[in-house]
Amino acid sequence: MNKEKNTRAYIALFSIYIIWGTTYLAIRIGVENLPPVLFTGLRWIVAGPILLIILLFRKYKLPSKNDLLHLGIIGLLLIGGGNVFVVFAEQWVPSGLTALLITTVPFWVVGIDAIIPQGKRINTTILLGLLLGLVGIGIIFGEDFVQLLNPSYFGGVIALMVAVFLWSAGTLYSKYKKVSVHPLMGAAVQMIIAGIVITALGLILGEGSKFHFTHSSFYSYLYLVIVGSLLGYGSYVYAIAHLPVSLVATYAYVNPVIALFLGWLVLDEKISLWIILAAVVILIGVTLVKKGSEIQTLKK
């Protein structure tokens, strides 16, 4: 990897840390008034063509026919599986608890990666970093673990576990099934394919008659299209293409911390010494995962 791509990839990862720390709240606001499947589908079916037009204007090449199959699979796993089930779950599960469950992504990613033939075997440094990240999340959300046993959350919790598995599988598929197209063009095509399929499913389920914007849901939708999809998903696909997957997966640990600090900065919410301690523990964990990923790369 050349230095320029490496720098861009780390900028993309940092963008994911920030951006996706804000989207759980936006999704929660949206599903209060909008049906989940159509809400998700229309988000991506709008974001995809916008990104495609921008990239074509900048002379990026379209994917080949062979690439389309792989991009479709990735889009349906990440967006059609991962994102749809998160939106579905947030009808019942609060955004904070959703963020908590999403923090299991790094373990799924590293675990699946370790058992597939072409995957990377986990080393002690990465494992220690992942465990520290989980400890940090535990410090922040300690009391919320009990809430996951709330019977009214059961369906949402199951949906989130499905989302985490499909997202992790899609992440690894994207990592190992190389395509010849630029990652951002790949992201645009993934958005379009997944958006068409999800929107069609929402219409089949009869959600069209229930889709009516309110002021809050419209701004939520607009934010998710521009920030969550165009910037966030594009950054994620780019980072996956150029950085170790175990490192990129640490976004799931950092997002809740970012959300808490944004709440303090924007909404004047309180931050305790425990939260500051948790943030330090998580950042140490992320640093260890980065170090362990570098060791993996050197051993290739």
Contacts in CASP RR format, 6 or more apart in sequence:
PFRMAT RR
TARGET T0000
AUTHOR 0000-0000-0000
METHOD contacts of the structure
MODEL  1
MNKEKNTRAYIALFSIYIIWGTTYLAIRIGVENLPPVLFTGLRWIVAGPI
LLIILLFRKYKLPSKNDLLHLGIIGLLLIGGGNVFVVFAEQWVPSGLTAL
LITTVPFWVVGIDAIIPQGKRINTTILLGLLLGLVGIGIIFGEDFVQLLN
PSYFGGVIALMVAVFLWSAGTLYSKYKKVSVHPLMGAAVQMIIAGIVITA
LGLILGEGSKFHFTHSSFYSYLYLVIVGSLLGYGSYVYAIAHLPVSLVAT
YAYVNPVIALFLGWLVLDEKISLWIILAAVVILIGVTLVKKGSEIQTLKK
1 9 0 8 1.000
1 242 0 8 1.000
5 242 0 8 1.000
6 242 0 8 1.000
8 238 0 8 1.000
8 242 0 8 1.000
9 238 0 8 1.000
9 239 0 8 1.000
9 241 0 8 1.000
9 242 0 8 1.000
9 243 0 8 1.000
10 243 0 8 1.000
12 234 0 8 1.000
12 235 0 8 1.000
12 236 0 8 1.000
12 238 0 8 1.000
12 239 0 8 1.000
12 242 0 8 1.000
13 235 0 8 1.000
13 239 0 8 1.000
13 243 0 8 1.000
13 247 0 8 1.000
13 248 0 8 1.000
13 251 0 8 1.000
15 231 0 8 1.000
15 232 0 8 1.000
15 235 0 8 1.000
16 232 0 8 1.000
16 235 0 8 1.000
16 236 0 8 1.000
16 239 0 8 1.000
16 248 0 8 1.000
16 251 0 8 1.000
17 251 0 8 1.000
17 254 0 8 1.000
17 255 0 8 1.000
17 258 0 8 1.000
18 258 0 8 1.000
19 227 0 8 1.000
19 228 0 8 1.000
19 231 0 8 1.000
19 232 0 8 1.000
19 235 0 8 1.000
20 228 0 8 1.000
20 232 0 8 1.000
20 251 0 8 1.000
20 255 0 8 1.000
21 99 0 8 1.000
21 254 0 8 1.000
21 255 0 8 1.000
21 256 0 8 1.000
21 258 0 8 1.000
21 259 0 8 1.000
21 262 0 8 1.000
22 223 0 8 1.000
22 227 0 8 1.000
22 258 0 8 1.000
22 259 0 8 1.000
22 262 0 8 1.000
23 223 0 8 1.000
23 224 0 8 1.000
23 227 0 8 1.000
23 228 0 8 1.000
24 90 0 8 1.000
24 95 0 8 1.000
24 96 0 8 1.000
24 98 0 8 1.000
24 99 0 8 1.000
24 255 0 8 1.000
24 259 0 8 1.000
25 95 0 8 1.000
25 259 0 8 1.000
26 220 0 8 1.000
26 223 0 8 1.000
26 224 0 8 1.000
26 228 0 8 1.000
27 86 0 8 1.000
27 87 0 8 1.000
27 90 0 8 1.000
27 95 0 8 1.000
27 98 0 8 1.000
27 220 0 8 1.000
27 224 0 8 1.000
28 90 0 8 1.000
28 94 0 8 1.000
28 95 0 8 1.000
28 98 0 8 1.000
29 216 0 8 1.000
29 217 0 8 1.000
29 220 0 8 1.000
30 39 0 8 1.000
30 216 0 8 1.000
30 217 0 8 1.000
30 220 0 8 1.000
30 221 0 8 1.000
31 39 0 8 1.000
31 87 0 8 1.000
31 90 0 8 1.000
31 91 0 8 1.000
32 216 0 8 1.000
32 217 0 8 1.000
33 212 0 8 1.000
33 213 0 8 1.000
33 214 0 8 1.000
33 216 0 8 1.000
33 217 0 8 1.000
34 210 0 8 1.000
34 211 0 8 1.000
34 212 0 8 1.000
34 213 0 8 1.000
34 217 0 8 1.000
34 221 0 8 1.000
35 202 0 8 1.000
35 205 0 8 1.000
35 207 0 8 1.000
35 208 0 8 1.000
35 210 0 8 1.000
35 211 0 8 1.000
36 84 0 8 1.000
36 87 0 8 1.000
36 88 0 8 1.000
36 90 0 8 1.000
36 91 0 8 1.000
36 207 0 8 1.000
37 84 0 8 1.000
37 87 0 8 1.000
37 88 0 8 1.000
37 198 0 8 1.000
37 201 0 8 1.000
37 202 0 8 1.000
37 205 0 8 1.000
37 207 0 8 1.000
38 198 0 8 1.000
38 199 0 8 1.000
38 202 0 8 1.000
38 203 0 8 1.000
38 205 0 8 1.000
38 207 0 8 1.000
38 208 0 8 1.000
38 210 0 8 1.000
38 211 0 8 1.000
39 87 0 8 1.000
39 211 0 8 1.000
39 221 0 8 1.000
40 79 0 8 1.000
40 80 0 8 1.000
40 83 0 8 1.000
40 84 0 8 1.000
40 87 0 8 1.000
40 195 0 8 1.000
40 198 0 8 1.000
41 84 0 8 1.000
41 194 0 8 1.000
41 195 0 8 1.000
41 198 0 8 1.000
41 199 0 8 1.000
41 202 0 8 1.000
42 195 0 8 1.000
42 199 0 8 1.000
42 211 0 8 1.000
42 221 0 8 1.000
43 195 0 8 1.000
43 221 0 8 1.000
43 224 0 8 1.000
43 225 0 8 1.000
43 229 0 8 1.000
44 79 0 8 1.000
44 83 0 8 1.000
44 191 0 8 1.000
44 192 0 8 1.000
44 194 0 8 1.000
44 195 0 8 1.000
44 198 0 8 1.000
44 229 0 8 1.000
45 191 0 8 1.000
45 192 0 8 1.000
45 195 0 8 1.000
45 196 0 8 1.000
45 198 0 8 1.000
45 199 0 8 1.000
46 225 0 8 1.000
47 191 0 8 1.000
47 225 0 8 1.000
47 226 0 8 1.000
47 229 0 8 1.000
47 230 0 8 1.000
47 233 0 8 1.000
48 188 0 8 1.000
48 191 0 8 1.000
48 192 0 8 1.000
48 195 0 8 1.000
48 229 0 8 1.000
48 230 0 8 1.000
49 188 0 8 1.000
49 192 0 8 1.000
50 225 0 8 1.000
50 230 0 8 1.000
51 184 0 8 1.000
51 187 0 8 1.000
51 188 0 8 1.000
51 191 0 8 1.000
51 230 0 8 1.000
51 234 0 8 1.000
52 185 0 8 1.000
52 188 0 8 1.000
52 189 0 8 1.000
52 192 0 8 1.000
55 182 0 8 1.000
55 184 0 8 1.000
55 185 0 8 1.000
55 188 0 8 1.000
56 62 0 8 1.000
60 182 0 8 1.000
60 184 0 8 1.000
60 185 0 8 1.000
61 181 0 8 1.000
61 182 0 8 1.000
61 185 0 8 1.000
62 181 0 8 1.000
62 185 0 8 1.000
63 71 0 8 1.000
63 179 0 8 1.000
63 180 0 8 1.000
63 181 0 8 1.000
63 185 0 8 1.000
63 186 0 8 1.000
63 189 0 8 1.000
64 180 0 8 1.000
64 181 0 8 1.000
67 179 0 8 1.000
67 180 0 8 1.000
67 181 0 8 1.000
67 186 0 8 1.000
67 189 0 8 1.000
68 189 0 8 1.000
68 193 0 8 1.000
70 173 0 8 1.000
70 177 0 8 1.000
70 179 0 8 1.000
71 179 0 8 1.000
71 181 0 8 1.000
71 186 0 8 1.000
71 189 0 8 1.000
71 190 0 8 1.000
71 193 0 8 1.000
72 189 0 8 1.000
72 190 0 8 1.000
72 193 0 8 1.000
72 194 0 8 1.000
73 170 0 8 1.000
73 173 0 8 1.000
73 177 0 8 1.000
74 170 0 8 1.000
74 173 0 8 1.000
74 174 0 8 1.000
74 177 0 8 1.000
74 190 0 8 1.000
75 170 0 8 1.000
75 190 0 8 1.000
75 191 0 8 1.000
75 193 0 8 1.000
75 194 0 8 1.000
76 193 0 8 1.000
76 194 0 8 1.000
76 197 0 8 1.000
77 166 0 8 1.000
77 167 0 8 1.000
77 169 0 8 1.000
77 170 0 8 1.000
77 173 0 8 1.000
78 166 0 8 1.000
78 167 0 8 1.000
78 170 0 8 1.000
78 171 0 8 1.000
78 174 0 8 1.000
78 190 0 8 1.000
78 194 0 8 1.000
79 190 0 8 1.000
79 191 0 8 1.000
79 194 0 8 1.000
79 195 0 8 1.000
79 198 0 8 1.000
79 233 0 8 1.000
80 166 0 8 1.000
80 194 0 8 1.000
80 195 0 8 1.000
80 197 0 8 1.000
80 198 0 8 1.000
81 162 0 8 1.000
81 163 0 8 1.000
81 166 0 8 1.000
81 167 0 8 1.000
82 162 0 8 1.000
82 163 0 8 1.000
82 164 0 8 1.000
82 166 0 8 1.000
82 167 0 8 1.000
83 163 0 8 1.000
83 167 0 8 1.000
84 163 0 8 1.000
84 198 0 8 1.000
85 159 0 8 1.000
85 160 0 8 1.000
85 162 0 8 1.000
85 163 0 8 1.000
85 166 0 8 1.000
86 98 0 8 1.000
86 102 0 8 1.000
86 159 0 8 1.000
86 160 0 8 1.000
86 163 0 8 1.000
88 156 0 8 1.000
88 159 0 8 1.000
89 98 0 8 1.000
89 155 0 8 1.000
89 156 0 8 1.000
89 157 0 8 1.000
89 159 0 8 1.000
89 160 0 8 1.000
89 163 0 8 1.000
90 98 0 8 1.000
91 156 0 8 1.000
92 152 0 8 1.000
92 153 0 8 1.000
92 155 0 8 1.000
92 156 0 8 1.000
93 101 0 8 1.000
93 153 0 8 1.000
93 156 0 8 1.000
93 157 0 8 1.000
93 160 0 8 1.000
96 141 0 8 1.000
96 144 0 8 1.000
96 256 0 8 1.000
96 259 0 8 1.000
97 141 0 8 1.000
97 144 0 8 1.000
97 147 0 8 1.000
97 148 0 8 1.000
97 153 0 8 1.000
98 160 0 8 1.000
99 255 0 8 1.000
99 256 0 8 1.000
99 259 0 8 1.000
100 137 0 8 1.000
100 141 0 8 1.000
100 144 0 8 1.000
100 145 0 8 1.000
100 148 0 8 1.000
100 256 0 8 1.000
101 148 0 8 1.000
101 157 0 8 1.000
101 160 0 8 1.000
101 161 0 8 1.000
101 164 0 8 1.000
102 160 0 8 1.000
102 163 0 8 1.000
102 164 0 8 1.000
102 252 0 8 1.000
102 255 0 8 1.000
103 133 0 8 1.000
103 134 0 8 1.000
103 137 0 8 1.000
103 252 0 8 1.000
103 253 0 8 1.000
103 256 0 8 1.000
104 164 0 8 1.000
104 252 0 8 1.000
105 164 0 8 1.000
105 167 0 8 1.000
105 168 0 8 1.000
105 249 0 8 1.000
105 251 0 8 1.000
105 252 0 8 1.000
106 130 0 8 1.000
106 246 0 8 1.000
106 249 0 8 1.000
106 250 0 8 1.000
106 252 0 8 1.000
106 253 0 8 1.000
106 289 0 8 1.000
107 130 0 8 1.000
107 134 0 8 1.000
108 164 0 8 1.000
108 165 0 8 1.000
108 168 0 8 1.000
109 168 0 8 1.000
109 171 0 8 1.000
109 172 0 8 1.000
109 245 0 8 1.000
109 246 0 8 1.000
109 249 0 8 1.000
110 122 0 8 1.000
110 126 0 8 1.000
110 127 0 8 1.000
110 130 0 8 1.000
110 245 0 8 1.000
110 246 0 8 1.000
110 249 0 8 1.000
111 122 0 8 1.000
112 168 0 8 1.000
112 169 0 8 1.000
112 172 0 8 1.000
113 119 0 8 1.000
113 120 0 8 1.000
113 122 0 8 1.000
113 172 0 8 1.000
113 245 0 8 1.000
113 246 0 8 1.000
114 120 0 8 1.000
114 121 0 8 1.000
114 122 0 8 1.000
116 172 0 8 1.000
116 176 0 8 1.000
118 176 0 8 1.000
119 172 0 8 1.000
119 176 0 8 1.000
120 244 0 8 1.000
120 245 0 8 1.000
120 246 0 8 1.000
120 296 0 8 1.000
122 246 0 8 1.000
123 292 0 8 1.000
123 295 0 8 1.000
123 296 0 8 1.000
125 288 0 8 1.000
125 289 0 8 1.000
125 291 0 8 1.000
125 292 0 8 1.000
125 295 0 8 1.000
126 246 0 8 1.000
126 288 0 8 1.000
126 289 0 8 1.000
126 292 0 8 1.000
126 293 0 8 1.000
126 296 0 8 1.000
128 285 0 8 1.000
128 288 0 8 1.000
129 284 0 8 1.000
129 285 0 8 1.000
129 286 0 8 1.000
129 288 0 8 1.000
129 289 0 8 1.000
130 246 0 8 1.000
130 285 0 8 1.000
130 289 0 8 1.000
132 281 0 8 1.000
132 282 0 8 1.000
132 284 0 8 1.000
132 285 0 8 1.000
132 288 0 8 1.000
133 250 0 8 1.000
133 253 0 8 1.000
133 281 0 8 1.000
133 282 0 8 1.000
133 285 0 8 1.000
133 286 0 8 1.000
134 253 0 8 1.000
135 281 0 8 1.000
136 253 0 8 1.000
136 278 0 8 1.000
136 281 0 8 1.000
136 282 0 8 1.000
137 253 0 8 1.000
137 256 0 8 1.000
137 278 0 8 1.000
137 282 0 8 1.000
138 145 0 8 1.000
138 278 0 8 1.000
139 274 0 8 1.000
139 275 0 8 1.000
139 277 0 8 1.000
139 278 0 8 1.000
139 281 0 8 1.000
140 256 0 8 1.000
140 257 0 8 1.000
140 260 0 8 1.000
140 274 0 8 1.000
140 275 0 8 1.000
140 278 0 8 1.000
141 256 0 8 1.000
147 153 0 8 1.000
148 157 0 8 1.000
168 249 0 8 1.000
171 240 0 8 1.000
171 245 0 8 1.000
171 248 0 8 1.000
171 249 0 8 1.000
172 245 0 8 1.000
174 237 0 8 1.000
174 240 0 8 1.000
174 241 0 8 1.000
175 240 0 8 1.000
175 241 0 8 1.000
175 245 0 8 1.000
179 186 0 8 1.000
181 189 0 8 1.000
183 234 0 8 1.000
183 237 0 8 1.000
183 238 0 8 1.000
183 240 0 8 1.000
183 241 0 8 1.000
183 242 0 8 1.000
184 234 0 8 1.000
184 237 0 8 1.000
184 238 0 8 1.000
186 237 0 8 1.000
187 233 0 8 1.000
187 234 0 8 1.000
187 236 0 8 1.000
187 237 0 8 1.000
187 238 0 8 1.000
190 237 0 8 1.000
191 229 0 8 1.000
191 233 0 8 1.000
202 208 0 8 1.000
213 221 0 8 1.000
236 248 0 8 1.000
236 251 0 8 1.000
239 248 0 8 1.000
240 248 0 8 1.000
243 293 0 8 1.000
244 293 0 8 1.000
244 294 0 8 1.000
244 296 0 8 1.000
244 297 0 8 1.000
246 289 0 8 1.000
246 292 0 8 1.000
246 293 0 8 1.000
246 296 0 8 1.000
247 286 0 8 1.000
247 289 0 8 1.000
247 290 0 8 1.000
247 293 0 8 1.000
250 285 0 8 1.000
250 286 0 8 1.000
250 289 0 8 1.000
250 290 0 8 1.000
253 282 0 8 1.000
253 285 0 8 1.000
253 286 0 8 1.000
254 282 0 8 1.000
254 286 0 8 1.000
257 275 0 8 1.000
257 278 0 8 1.000
257 279 0 8 1.000
257 282 0 8 1.000
260 269 0 8 1.000
260 271 0 8 1.000
260 275 0 8 1.000
260 279 0 8 1.000
261 271 0 8 1.000
261 279 0 8 1.000
263 269 0 8 1.000
264 270 0 8 1.000
264 271 0 8 1.000
END
